[in-house]
Structure formats: structure tokens, C-alpha cells
Amino acid sequence: MTFRQYIHHLAKKIGLHQVPVVLDATEIRYFLAEDAVHHEFVTTLVRDIYKKNMCGHLDAVIDNRKTLSLLGRVRAALLAGNNTDICKIRLMNQLCEISSEILSGEYQQEPVTSSAQEELPERVNI
């Protein structure tokens, strides 16, 4: 899945008021409008996803593991904060849930290597 497709899916599921995607953007700096409810948070998160996946353009393919890992770390940091806005936590929970749905299909289709099977002996092949 490409970065653009992923963010478009998020915007469609969560709403443009949270993830205000500019459909005809050609660069990351123009990809989000400035009218998001949590503009700074969403902009930072989207740019972090872009950077973590080492995207050189909006249509670069993202790594599901890297993306989900980043989201998990951001969510954990929000939950650990003493003064975190509850609405921001709800948004992050939605982002994690929807991202898991969007990316897990591709994530689970990846073959398990023999070394991974050795590391997880309790895994049962069906």
C-alpha cells in the first residue's frame, strides 16, 4: 500500500475534520490542510509515518510493520502523559484501530520464514 492510499483510507474512515487530506497534493508539505481538529498532532504524526517509511514521494510503498510500530509508540507516549487531552487519545485509538484493519491484511499475508518459526516454537501450523 502506498503512503497516499494509506492516509486517504484513514481520512475516509476517521473523517476529513481529523485528517484533512488535500487530494491533488504533490508534496508532503501540501498533503494536509490546516483545518484539522488536532492539526499539529496529526501533521506531526503523518510526517513521522512518511519519514519512518523513508518515503521519497507520496506514492511510495509503506512498510506495515514500521507504520504500526510507530503508531504503537505514539499511542503509548500519549497514554503515559499526565496532561494528554482525552480527545487526542480517542483519535489515536481510532488511528491505531483503523490502521490495524487497513494494514493487517497485507501484514498477515507475508510468509513466515523458518528462522521466525524457530524463534516462536509455540506457533502451530494449520
HUJOSUL-V518481 format. One record per backbone hydrogen bond with DSSP energy under -0.5 kcal/mol. NH is the residue of the N-H (numbers start at 0). CO is the residue of the C=O. Records with the same first field share a line. If there is no record, write none. Layout:
NH->CO / CO
//
This chain:
2->59
3->57
5->1
6->2
7->3
8->4
9->5
10->6
11->7
12->8
13->9
14->9 / 10
17->14
18->14
20->18
21->30
22->20
24->21
29->26
30->27
32->19
36->16
38->35
41->37
42->38
43->39
44->40
45->41
46->42
47->43
48->44
49->45
50->46
51->47
52->48
53->50
54->49
59->56
61->0
63->61
66->62
67->63
68->64
69->65
70->66
71->67
72->68
73->69
74->70
75->71
76->72
77->73
78->74
79->75
80->76 / 77
88->84
89->85
90->86
91->87
92->88
93->89
94->90
95->91
96->92
97->93
98->94
99->95
100->96
101->97
102->98
103->99
104->100
106->102
107->103
108->104
109->106
112->110
116->112
117->113
118->114
119->115
122->119
//
